[in-house]
């Protein structure tokens, strides 16, 4: 009986714990269009391997990922704190 009561109490405590719901970021159609337009632009000179265009494209993509990751972290930190 003692173990059953302890188990039920432990189960109840653990089942009541809720995790904060993490938010996500929505990328709009316009944002995707801007990204694709830049990556397909003549400014990147076709993005051939070893070219300056491929380096610009890689840097752009890296910066986009960093920006969205920072936004996501900021949103979720506000929810947790």
Buried (B, 14 or more C-beta within 10 A) or exposed (E): EEEEEEEEEEEEEEEEEEEEEEEEEEEEEEEEEEBEEBBEEEEBEEBEEEEEBBEBBEEBEEEBEEEEEEEBEEEBEEEEE
